[in-house]
Amino acid sequence: MLKLDLSSDPRWVDLAGGVRIKARPLTSAMMLAARNDPRVTALAGRETQNDEDAVALEVAKVIAGLVIEDWEGVGDEAGEVVAVSEPWINALLDLWPMFEAFQEKIVAGAMLVDAEKNA
């Protein structure tokens, strides 16, 4: 049975290494917006695995920009806390453990719900 949560309230999600993000639920509209973002469409349609990986990373970055409202445990090279912004989101997701955790805990969760709805 698919259990729907009608709340659109953001929730705290632990990523890795003491980093937590406060994220809104990933909706179909957000996913479509990410897939159609110019940063993604510029990379789409290429043939190699490296290009597919680049698209996946860019989609994750766009999604993160749409869902992340706040975070803890993220700072600059001097250890100063940084505000959520596109350059810092990009830098965070350029780190493999953060990308993998984001994919698993935010993106894959939405995909599992979508698969359950279609089963």
Secondary structure, DSSP 8 states (H G I E B T S, - for coil): ----------EEEE-STT-EEEE----HHHHHHHHTSHHHHTTTT--SHHHHHHHHHHHHHHHHHHHEEEEES-B-TTS-B----HHHHHHHHTSHHHHHHHIIIIIHHHHHHHHHHH-
